[in-house]
């Protein structure tokens, strides 16, 4: 089964994911007093998950129409 989200839904999911992960990282950093390197690793891991979902074409972002494709 291949599930795909539309471009508008993908944009919304990506935005919510990024906001939640940023606030989650801030909360975890303040809770456990971790350093900058650990924060960087957590950030890279969350971006890797997002990249993987785009790479397998589950998410199909249109980047809110910011980058219009030129028609030939």
Legacy VTK file of the C-alpha trace (Angstrom):
# vtk DataFile Version 3.0
C-alpha trace
ASCII
DATASET POLYDATA
POINTS 72 float
0.000 0.000 0.000
1.322 3.383 -0.950
-0.009 6.276 1.042
0.546 9.785 -0.232
-0.479 13.080 1.209
-1.422 15.992 -0.993
0.797 19.011 -1.281
-1.265 21.284 0.967
-1.666 18.558 3.610
2.055 17.814 3.412
2.876 21.483 3.976
0.630 21.570 7.051
2.052 18.309 8.446
5.632 19.517 7.927
4.898 22.834 9.629
3.278 21.162 12.627
6.125 18.606 12.819
8.798 21.317 12.799
7.020 23.395 15.456
6.487 20.392 17.733
10.079 19.188 17.377
11.495 22.653 18.084
9.440 23.048 21.248
10.206 19.441 22.211
13.924 20.054 21.850
13.713 23.218 23.928
11.789 21.357 26.633
14.185 18.380 26.675
17.230 20.680 26.718
15.936 22.588 29.724
14.816 19.437 31.512
18.062 17.485 31.205
20.570 20.358 30.828
22.179 18.854 27.729
24.840 20.558 25.662
24.899 22.061 22.212
26.288 18.954 20.513
23.468 16.762 21.808
20.959 19.370 20.698
22.523 19.391 17.247
22.295 15.593 17.004
18.611 15.668 18.029
17.910 18.338 15.421
19.675 16.406 12.682
17.765 13.247 13.582
14.401 15.026 13.394
15.351 16.529 10.022
16.445 13.089 8.830
13.004 11.676 9.654
11.362 14.494 7.702
13.752 13.996 4.773
13.035 10.254 4.721
9.275 10.843 4.578
9.752 13.205 1.639
12.202 10.834 -0.065
9.770 7.880 0.037
7.123 10.253 -1.355
4.787 10.015 1.640
5.013 13.778 1.989
4.797 15.855 -1.171
5.496 19.431 -0.131
4.737 22.365 -2.369
6.504 24.721 0.073
3.338 26.849 0.260
3.783 27.872 -3.369
7.003 29.770 -2.716
8.956 27.979 -5.408
6.878 27.896 -8.575
7.938 25.432 -11.213
8.503 26.993 -14.598
6.378 25.497 -17.322
8.198 24.674 -20.521
LINES 1 73
72 0 1 2 3 4 5 6 7 8 9 10 11 12 13 14 15 16 17 18 19 20 21 22 23 24 25 26 27 28 29 30 31 32 33 34 35 36 37 38 39 40 41 42 43 44 45 46 47 48 49 50 51 52 53 54 55 56 57 58 59 60 61 62 63 64 65 66 67 68 69 70 71
